[in-house]
């Protein structure tokens, strides 16, 4: 969970590249291969989620609208 | 009067002169070229003066040089004959150089194929010192640089895939559409938070600063774009404001500026994380990846991961299967080899027995032959032995007879030589006390006692003393 909080799209992409190049080298043993595949799948899911987040549709907001929305949320939280 | 003549001659060139605007109290309509010529005459009639300002956009053509003179409140396009300018020996004028120009207004009337242009035609130019505005700007730039304020923004990590992008721009300017076009080009469809602010003049700086601070205060804003189309440097001075630049330098969110163009570098461009020449480029810098391409790359990465994972298992399973089959195959191979050996052994044994038979038969035949020969030889031997035996017997009998005769003869001879026989015939033998014969009278005289041996016994005697 801590990792998911700090993980960035670019770090995930970089790690996926590293994993694939390690797998392509053919030097990884069975256990390592399976662990790398599992980690890779997790990272791919993360990246796909990030891409989905900027792929649903352009949302345009004015800064004052955003501020108002955030303040309303804060008010409801405190209530 | 001269002008009226001119207009009349022009009228003769335009036989189809259009009717004027109904109800208008103004004279005309006049042909535009004629009017332009009149304007030129009027402008040339302006009083000739000296003006000063900062040079901008100096260009040298074959016949003329052009530049603008600018200051904080206005600008004037200027030109000068190339020959006269070169004679001054100033060389190309850099932007911001403050000059004094002496001359007057002129107007190029243009033609059907050439644009008209107004310019202040300088007859003389004198360098007046460093441009005030640019000198101020340069001092501020040096100060900010010395304080290290160009660096912090550039050190901020910029996300490859921001979810929310804050944009500071004019609400009705072209920059807004350009930013959206850049984002579309990246096929990015996240959230854009607009912070509209006046971007026209010096009064814009506080509003832009506030907008930037507000955007940076929103935790969800990943990157901020400050966008404005190009303009004169005086117009862009809002983005050289010291407070604005210091604020941007210390913002925790990366700022991408696109407030000028390549000829007008603002201080904001210097302190920002990235400076772009257009709002479209700024949007592309805010989203460094093409989202569709990234999606495709991700799909390919997924496929490769799946393939590698599957291959790792399948290949190992194949290896295991091969290994598990190996002992059985090994045994089978040995069984086949053993059978082969066995067959060879049997064949070889059969061959060996047959050969043995043949050899034994041959040997038996040889033995038979040899035994027959031996029997023949032994029969011959027996025959010869028998004849030899008869001969031997004969020889032996003859030899025995001869030996007997010899013996008789020898015994007669021997008896003839026996001393006993001599003694019997009357002879005696003198011996000393030791029994040794004494054969001389001298020896007998010297012996104390003598023995005379006769054929029937011995008599002791004593010699007499010698006779004289």
Contacts between the chains, C-beta under 8 A, distances in Angstrom:
chain1	res1	chain2	res2	distance
A	8	B	157	7.8
A	8	B	159	6.4
A	8	B	160	7.8
A	9	B	159	6.7
A	9	B	160	5.3
A	9	B	161	4.2
A	10	B	159	7.0
A	10	B	160	4.3
A	10	B	161	7.6
A	13	B	160	7.2
A	13	B	294	8.0
A	16	B	301	5.2
A	16	B	305	7.9
A	17	B	301	7.9
A	19	B	305	7.2
A	20	B	301	6.2
A	20	B	304	5.4
A	20	B	305	6.8
A	20	B	308	7.4
A	23	B	304	7.6
A	23	B	305	7.3
A	23	B	308	4.0
A	23	B	312	7.8
A	24	B	304	7.9
A	24	B	308	7.3
A	28	B	312	7.7
A	30	B	312	6.0
A	30	B	313	7.6
A	30	B	316	5.7
A	33	B	308	6.8
A	33	B	309	6.6
A	33	B	312	4.0
A	34	B	309	6.8
A	34	B	312	7.0
A	34	B	313	7.9
A	37	B	305	5.5
A	37	B	306	7.7
A	37	B	308	6.6
A	37	B	309	3.7
A	37	B	312	7.6
A	40	B	301	7.4
A	40	B	305	4.3
A	41	B	302	7.6
A	41	B	305	6.3
A	44	B	298	6.0
A	44	B	301	6.1
A	44	B	302	5.0
A	44	B	305	6.8
A	47	B	294	7.8
A	47	B	298	5.4
A	48	B	295	7.9
A	48	B	298	6.0
A	50	B	161	5.3
A	50	B	163	7.7
A	51	B	161	6.9
A	51	B	291	6.1
A	51	B	294	6.0
A	51	B	295	5.4
A	51	B	298	6.8
A	53	B	163	5.4
A	53	B	190	6.7
A	54	B	161	6.1
A	54	B	162	7.7
A	54	B	163	6.0
A	54	B	188	5.3
A	54	B	189	6.0
A	54	B	190	3.7
A	54	B	287	7.9
A	54	B	291	6.1
A	55	B	187	7.9
A	55	B	189	5.6
A	55	B	291	6.1
A	55	B	295	7.5
A	56	B	189	6.4
A	57	B	189	5.2
A	58	B	180	7.7
A	58	B	183	7.2
A	58	B	188	8.0
A	58	B	189	4.5
A	58	B	190	7.3
A	58	B	191	7.9
A	58	B	192	6.7
A	59	B	190	7.3
A	59	B	191	4.4
A	59	B	192	7.1
A	60	B	191	7.8
A	60	B	192	5.1
A	60	B	194	6.6
A	61	B	191	6.4
A	61	B	192	7.1
A	61	B	193	5.1
A	61	B	194	7.1
A	62	B	193	7.5
A	62	B	194	5.2
A	62	B	195	7.8
A	62	B	196	7.3
A	63	B	166	7.3
A	63	B	193	5.6
A	63	B	194	6.5
A	63	B	195	4.1
A	63	B	196	8.0
A	63	B	211	6.8
A	63	B	214	5.8
A	63	B	215	6.3
A	63	B	218	7.9
A	66	B	193	5.4
A	66	B	218	6.3
A	67	B	214	7.0
A	67	B	218	7.7
A	70	B	218	7.2
